[in-house]
Amino acid sequence: MSAGSPQDILAFVPHCLGFVPEESLVLMTLHGRRLGATLRLDLPGRSSGSREEEGGQRAEEGFEADYSARICSLLSGDVQADGVLMVIYTQEPWAAGCPPPRSGLVNRLRQGLAGQGLELRDGWLSGNGHWRDFFCSSHECCPWPGFPLEEIAGSRLNAELVFRGSAYSSSLQAAVELAGAGLPGSSPPDPATARSQAASRRRLAGRWTQPGHFIRTLEAWNDCLKGHRSPRDDGLLLASLESKPIRDAVLVLAAIDLPAAVAGSRYWLGAEGQAARGEDAGEEGPDGEGPGQPRDGSLEAGTVFRSMLIGRGSRVPDWDSMDRAHEALTSLLQSASGESAAAVLTLLGWLEWARGRSSRASLCFSGALRVTPGYRLAQLLQALLMRGELPEWSLSPQTAWRGGGAG
C-alpha cells in the first residue's frame, strides 16, 4: 500500500492491527512511498511525580532511552526501509500552545532513527475525540484542537477496505475475545471430552514419550492442525499437552511439519533411547526445562527445533499451516480446563508472537498464568515480550506473516 493522506494512514492502522489502539505508539516503515512493516507498542508509563521527582525523571528518561533504542533495533530489521511514519494514541491532554504529549520520547526516537538512516517523516496524535499533526503548530492548517475522529471513517481508504470486507474491533481486548483466545469457560466443557482426557491421562502417565505413543499422539495432532480434527480425539490431545515434549513438538509441528517435530524431539529427549528404556522423559523439554545432555537424534534437527521455538535461525514458519493451527487450537480451547487450558493458551500466544502480534500474545500468556499460576512456558515467553523480543522472521516483509499487522 502507498502512503496517502493523514486520514488514509489513520484509517489503515486499525484495519492493519485488527483493533483500535489505546495508549500506544504505532510506527510504520516506508520504502519510498510504500508502507512496509507496522509495529505497535504500549506507551511507556509515567513517573509518579513524588517528592523524589528529580530521581523519577531521571529514571523515566533512562527508560525512554532504552525504549527508543529497542524500537530502533526492531525497525532496523526492515533493511529496505528509508523512512518511518508515527501515530501516538493517547488520552493524555494537549493544551493549546503547549508541546504535544510524549514530545521528549518522540525527539529521542527521531534522533535514534536518524542514526539508523531512517527519517521520521511524519506523525500524528489521536485521542480525546480528535486527531492532529504531531509536528505542526500552525492554526491555519491544523486548527485547535484538531479534526474530529469521525472524519477518518469517511476517508477513501477506509471505504475501500470496508468494501473489501475488512473490519476491526474497538480495542485489543475485544479483538482477542472475538478471536476466541480469551479464558476458557465461556461454555461448559463437554463431559465426554473431560472423561476421555482423564482416561488418557491415567493410561499414558509417564509413557507419553515412549516411541509408539509419542508418534501416534503427534499424528493425531497433525490431523487436528491440518483441519481434520475428530472430537473423539479431543481428550487425548488435551491430556497430551501435560507432557512438555509433546506440547513443544506441537509448535514445531504447526510451524514446519511432522518429521521436523519428531526428529527435533528425538534429539532433545532421546526418544529412541531414553524413552525406549522405559524412562519418563515426558516432564522435560527444550523450553528451558530440558535435560542436560541430549543423547539421540540429529544435531541439525535439534537445532532447527529449538531455533523455531525461540524465533531464531533461517527457517520461516509455514504460515498457512500456522493459521490452520490457530483455528484448531482456538476451537479446542473451549473444551480445555486447568493445565491443558494453560497449555492451549500458551500455544496460541506463541502463534501470535510468531505472527509478530505481541500484544495479543501477551494477553494469551497472561490468561494462561491466571488459569495455572507459575506455568513455566508462559512465564518464559512473557519474559521475551517484556524484553521487546520478536521472532527474526517477523522483522522482514519478505518473511513476516501477511495476515495482518503487528499488534
N, C-alpha and C positions, 0 to 999 in steps of 0.2 A: 504494500500500500504506500502511496506517496503522501508526504506530509502536506496537509491543506490548511484551511483556515483554523483559527483557535477553536471555533465551535466544533469543527470536524475532529480535531485532536481530542478535545474533551468528551466528545461523543464516543470516540473509538475506545477510550480507556476502559469503561465498564463492560463494553462488549468483549474486549480482549480478555479481561480478567474474569468475567462472569459475575461480577458484583460491583457495587458502588463502594469505592474505598472510603475508609474513615481514619482520620489521624494518620495519614500515610504520605510517604514520598514515592512518587512514581516517576521512573526515568525510562526514556525510550531512545535507543541508539539510532543514529541516522547514517545511511550510506548515500551520500549526496542528499537527495530529497526523499529517498525511500526509507520507510521505517524498518528497523531491524528488531533487536531483542527488546522486550519490555520487562522491567524489574520493579516490583513493589516491595517496600519495606515499611514497617511501623516507624513513625517518627520517634526519635529518642525522647525519653522522659525529661521533664524539667526538674531542676533542683528545688528544694523545699522553701528556700528563702528564709531560713532560720537565722539565729544570731551568728552562726558561722557562715555568713553569706559569702564572704570572700573565698573561703575554702571550698564552699559548694560551687561557686562559679568556676574556680579552677578545675574542680572535678568534672563539671559539665563540659568545659572546654576540652579537657582531655578525652572525655567520652566522645564528643563530637569529632575530634581529630581521628580517633580510631574508627568511628562510624564512617567518616568520609573516606578514609584510606581503604576500608573494606569495600565500599561501593566502587571506588576506582579500580580495585583489583578485580572485582567481579565483571565490570564493564570492559576491562582490558581483554577479556576472552573473546569479544566480538572484534576480530582483527580487521574486519572491513569497515568498521565504524570510523567516521570522521567528525561526528558531532553528536549532541545529546539534547533532547527536549525534556522539560521537567514540569510536573504538576504536583503541587502540595495541596492535600486535602486536610483541612483542619477547621475546627470551630473556634479557634483562638481569635480574639478580637483584633481588628486592624483599624486603628483610629486615624482619621484624616490628618495628613501632614506628618504622620509617624512612619518609621520604617516598617515594612511588612513583617509578619511573624516569621521566625526562623531565618532572619537575614544573615546572622553570623554563620549559621550552618551552611547556608547557600553560598556565601562568599568563600568559605573554606573548601566547599565542594568544587566550586568553579576553579579555584587555584589547583586543586588536586587533579581535576580532569585535564586542565591545560598541560600539566606535567606529563599526562599520558597521551598528549597530542589530540585531545578531544575538546572541542569548543562547546560550551553550554550556550546553545544558540537562542533559546527562548524558554520562557517559563510562565506559569500561571498559578494562581491560587484560587481554590474552590472551597467555599464554606459560607455558613450563615446566610444561605439563600442566594448568594451572588458569586460570580467569578470575575476576575480581573487580571490584567497583565501584571506579573510579579515585579517587573523591572521598569515599568512605565509610570512616570509621575505627572504626566500631562493630563489635565482635566478635560482637555478638548477631545482627545481620542479615548481616554479612559475616565469617564465621569465617575464621581464618587457616589455610592460605594462600590460600583461595578455594574455588571449586567446580570439580569435575573437568570438563575439556573434553568428556568423553563425554556429559555431560548435554545439551549443545547438540543432538546428533544426535537426542535424544528429544523435542525441542520440537515443539509443534503446527505451527508454520510450516514447519519442516524436513520434517516428514512430508507436509504438503500440497504443498510444492514438489517433493519426490521423486515423489509421486503424479502430479504434472503432467508428469513426465519431465525435470525439471531435474537437472543433475549438475555437478560441478566437479572440477578437478584438484587434486592435492596441493600444487602450487607453480606459480608463474608460468612457470618454465622448462618444466615438464611440460605446462602448458596450451598454450604456443606450439608445442611439439613435436607435441602431439596434433592441433593445427590444421594441421600440415604446413608451418609457416613457419620451420622450422629450416634449417640449412645444407643445400644440395643435396648429393647424393652417397649418400643412403640406398639408392638403386638406380642401376645403371649407366645413363647417358644412352642413349637409343635411337640406334643407329648411323645409321639413315636420317635422323633429325632432325638429327644432327650434320653429315651430308653436305649436307643441304638448307640448313642455316644457313650453312655455309662457302660454298656456291654463291651464295646470296643476298647474302652479304657481298661476294664478288668482283664479282657482276653489278651491284650497286647502289652500290658505293663512290663517295662524292661525289655521288650522284644522288638520295638519299632525299627531299630536299625539292623536287625538280622536281615541278611540279603534278600530272602524271599519276600518278607513282609515289607521291607523298605521299597523294593522295586514295585510291588503291587500297589502300595499306597501312593507312590508318585505317579503311577499310571492312572490311578483314579483321579488324582489331582490334575493330571494332564488333560483328561477328558473334561473335567469340570471347567478348567480355564479356557478350553477351546470352545466352550459353549454347549457341551454335551453333558451337562450336569444331570445326574439322576438323583432325585430326592432320597432314594433309599440309601445312597452313599453319604448323605449329609452327616450322620452321626459319626461314621468312620473318619471323614475329613476333619470335622471339628475336634474329635479326640486326638487325631494325629498331630495337631498343632501344639499340643502339650509336649511333644518331642522337639527339642530345639533344632536338631539336624534336619528334620523334615520341614519345620517352619522356614528355616533359612533356604533350604533347597527349593521350596515353593517360589521364592522370589526369583531365583536364577531360572527356574522353570518358566516363569512368566516372561522374563526378560530375554532369554535365549532359547533353550529347548530342553527336552528331556535328557538327551545324552550329556549335555553340559552340566545339568543339575546332578545327575548320577555320578559322573566322573569326578566332579569337584567335591562332592560329598565323600566319595571314597578316599580321596587324598586327605581330607581334613579329619576323617573319623576312622580310617582303616576299616571300611565296611566289609572288605573281603577277608580281613584277617582278624581284627579285634572282635567284630560282631559275630563272625563265623565261629569264634571260640566260645561264644555264649556270653561275652562280656557286654554289659549295658553301656553303650556309648550314647544312649539317647538323651542324656541330660546335658550334653555339652555341644558346642558348635562354634563356628568361626565368627560369631558376632561379638567377640571379646570374652567369651567364656569357654573357649575351646581347649582341647587337650594340648599339652605342652609340645609334643613331638608327633606330627602326623607320620604314619608309617606306610600306608599303602596308597596306590593311585599315582597318577601323573602329576608332576610338579606344574606343568603348564596348565592342566585342568584345574588344579587347586588355585593357581594364580588368577586365572580368569574368573573363577567362582568368587574369590574374596574381593577382587577388583570391582566386580559388578556390584557387590553388596555395599561397598563404600564409595561408589561413583567415580572410580578412577580407571585408568587404562584406556586402550584404544577401542575396545568393544562397545558398540552402541546398542541399546535395547531395541528389540523388535516392537515398534510402537503399536502395531495392530494387535499383537499378542498381549501387550500391556493393557490396552484398552479393554480387550475381552476379559482379562483377569480382573480389572477393576469392577466391571459389571458383575462378574460371577461372585466376587468377594462381597460386594455391596448386598447382593441378594442373600448370600449365606449368612451375613451378619444378623439378619432378622431371626435366625434360629440359634444364635450363639448366646452364651452366658458365661460369667466367671472368666477363668483363664483363657478359654477359647475365644471369648469375645475380645479380650485384651489383645490376643494374637491377631485376630482378623483386623481390628482397628489399627494395629501397628503395621500390618502388611499394607493396608490401604494408605496409611501415612507414608510408608516407603514409596509406594507407587506415585503419590502426589509429589513427594520430594524428587523422585526421578524425573517427573514431568517439569520440574522447576517451580512448582507451586508450593512454596514453603509455608505460606500462611495456612493453607488447607491441611498440609502435613502436620503442622503444629497442633491444630485442633484435634486431629485424629490421635496423635500421641498423648495429648492431654486427656482425651476420652479414655484411652487405654489405661492410663495411670489412675484415673478415677475408678475404673472398674476393678483393676488389680494394682493397688499401690505398690511401688517398687518394681514393676515389671521391667526387667533389665534392658531388653532390646529397645523399648520405647524410651527409656532414660538415655541410652547411648545415642539414639537418633535425635532426640530432642536436644542433646548437647551439641550435636553437629549444627543444628539450626541456630542455636544461641551464638555459635561462633560465626554464623553467616556462611557456613559451608553449603555449596551447591554442587551437584554432580558435574564433572568436567563436560559431559556431552550437552548439558543444558545451557552452556555459555556460548555455543556457536549456533547460528541459524541453520547451518547445514546438518547438524546432528540433533538439535533440540526437538522436543515433542512439538508437533504442529497443530495440536488440537485446541490450543488456547495460549494465553499469556501467563507469565509468572504471576503468582498471587500469594 
